[in-house]
Structure formats: C-alpha cells, structure tokens
Amino acid sequence: MRIGIDKDVCIGAGQCALTAPSVFAQDDDGFSALLPGREDGGGDPLVREAARACPVQAITLHD
C-alpha cells in the first residue's frame, strides 16, 4: 500500500495521528506527516480507518 497526504488540503485536524499513531504524526506546523519508514503503512490495520477519519479527505491509499 502507498499512502499519500495532500498537504494543500490537510487542515491539521490530527485524526490520522490519533487513529494510527504508529504511521501518522503531525509536523511542526500541525499538519499530517508520515513517520519515517512508514510510507507503506507498515501493515497497520488502522491506516484505512485513519484515512476515513480525515475530515477533509487529505489522505489517499493506493494498493
């Protein structure tokens, strides 16, 4: 799986980091970021839920 984050759409709600903290974090400006080495989701089953939880749908998943 490949995870994409549209930085132009992200509003920094943090739902991704709350839902899948082993994959997502918030950068210094409060916007969504992938943790280093987790660009593929690392097999975390909560990645899909994190994408669904994004209020502005800034996260895309590609299998």
C-alpha positions as CSV (number, residue, x, y, z in Angstrom):
1,M,0.0,0.0,0.0
2,R,1.2,3.5,-0.7
3,I,-0.1,6.4,1.4
4,G,-0.5,9.9,0.0
5,I,-1.1,13.1,2.0
6,D,-2.3,16.2,0.1
7,K,-0.6,19.0,2.1
8,D,-2.7,21.6,0.3
9,V,-5.9,20.0,1.6
10,C,-4.8,19.0,5.1
11,I,-6.1,21.3,7.9
12,G,-4.2,19.7,10.7
13,A,-7.2,18.1,12.5
14,G,-4.9,15.3,13.7
15,Q,-7.5,12.5,13.3
16,C,-4.9,10.4,11.4
17,A,-2.3,10.7,14.2
18,L,-4.9,9.8,16.8
19,T,-6.3,6.8,14.9
20,A,-3.0,5.3,13.6
21,P,-0.2,6.8,15.7
22,S,2.3,4.2,14.5
23,V,2.1,5.6,11.0
24,F,1.0,9.2,11.2
25,A,2.2,12.2,13.2
26,Q,1.8,16.0,12.9
27,D,4.7,18.1,11.7
28,D,5.9,21.2,13.3
29,D,3.1,23.2,11.7
30,G,0.5,20.8,12.9
31,F,-0.2,19.1,9.6
32,S,-0.3,15.4,8.8
33,A,3.0,13.6,8.2
34,L,4.1,10.0,7.8
35,L,6.6,8.7,10.3
36,P,9.9,7.8,8.7
37,G,9.9,4.3,7.3
38,R,6.1,4.0,7.5
39,E,5.3,5.3,3.9
40,D,3.7,1.9,3.1
41,G,1.6,1.8,6.3
42,G,3.8,-0.9,7.9
43,G,0.9,-3.3,7.8
44,D,-1.0,-1.3,10.4
45,P,-4.7,-2.2,10.1
46,L,-5.8,1.2,11.3
47,V,-4.4,3.1,8.3
48,R,-7.6,2.7,6.3
49,E,-9.6,3.9,9.3
50,A,-7.3,6.9,9.6
51,A,-7.9,7.8,6.0
52,R,-11.6,7.6,6.6
53,A,-11.4,9.7,9.7
54,C,-9.8,12.6,7.9
55,P,-12.5,15.3,7.8
56,V,-11.2,16.8,4.5
57,Q,-10.1,13.5,2.9
58,A,-6.5,14.6,2.5
59,I,-5.2,11.0,2.8
60,T,-5.3,8.7,-0.1
61,L,-4.4,5.0,-0.2
62,H,-3.2,3.1,-3.2
63,D,-2.9,-0.7,-3.1
